[in-house]
Amino acid sequence: MSDRRLTPANTRVAAEHLRGLVEAARYAVGTPRMVVKGVVDLWREPGGARDRQLLMGAGVTVFEDHDGWSFVQAVADGYVGYVPEQAIGPVVEVTHRVDVRATHAYSAPDLKSPELLTLSYGARLAVLPAPLGGDADRAARFVETTLGFVPRRHLVPVSDLALDPVAEAEKLLGTPYLWGGNSTFGIDCSGLVQGALAACGQACSADSDLQEQTLGRTLPPGAQPRRGDVLFWKGHVGWVAGPDLLLHANAYSMSVAYEPLADAVARIENQGDGPVTRHARLTEEVTT
């Protein structure tokens, strides 16, 4: 049975590549678009439950626009759902990503100017060519983007890949827990893993059960955990930040937080969610 989270088909339309596999009134190749809001919920059904979130600059394929909603599939991980039509727009070439917990796009290259938009860690945007002349000091501090002026030090080129996913996840320490969240404004366990790996240029599924099926190689019971390993429970995932330290977005602290690894293992099992179901290693290199 196909996974509805990854199957671009509804009661009216299905992706063309599903012809002969899924019955639909019509089939569509889909149109490339991108997210043009700071963060947007990806809904299971219009006005229903949030499954995931998409950040500014995320690519999507649109299969249908209907009653103010777009039926889309995310380019990065294949997740399917609905977003408001006004949340997506034409594709532009993104050049940079936000590399800090959050930043603002300002109306002018001046920290006292009105902010236009708040951007989450991981948001992607297009930096415009620097104009000739102008205030060199302000140009050193701000870059102009299609969204406004953003502090230069808050951005890195999308081609500059991070090396340590745990260090990336640590940038979101203290972020409030939000079921289905993928942003600075709220994030869940699988969102924290996916976002950190995205900064490292590594593809990653959106939900913890899908991540458990695909990430890394499985280590045998009793293997010594090390920084960069990923631990899975039923419905939960976290980063090993040290030999006895877990970093995870969790409902216990309602935030992205460190927790002693042994304490977390015991607590999660005692609360009825069972033991660790998989210990995965993503690389043979020891990250520092």
Secondary structure, DSSP 8 states (H G I E B T S, - for coil): ---GGG--B-SSEEEGGGTTTS--SEEE--EEEEE-SSEEEEESSTTS-EEEEEETT-EEEEEEEETTEEEEEETTT--EEEEEGGGEE------EEE-SSEEEEESSSSTTS-EEEEEETT-EE-B----SSS-HHHHHHEEEETTEEEEGGGEEETT---S-HHHHHHTTTT-BB-TT-EETTEE-HHHHHHHHHHHTT----SSHHHHHHHSSEE--TT----TT-EEEETTEEEEEEETTEEEEEETTTTEEEEEEHHHHHHHHIIIII-S--EEEE--SS---
